[in-house]
Amino acid sequence: TLVWPPREPGGYTLIVDGAASASGDGLSIQPTGAVLHRPATPGTPTASGCGDDCDPPRG
């Protein structure tokens, strides 16, 4: 799992799962899934239903 922090306060954290393979001195990661995540404001309904504000990346 790789994690990138939000670019600005209150922004999304990018979480990427993947399959890693080593080759010599290098490491390659093939992404298998990802999600943009941030804590939801308490009491606010969320589209994901997980209790936090999650969004699959687009693009």
Buried (B, 14 or more C-beta within 10 A) or exposed (E): EEEEEEEEEEEBBBBBEBEEEEEEEEEEEEEEEBBBBBEBEEEEEEEEEEEEBBEEEEE
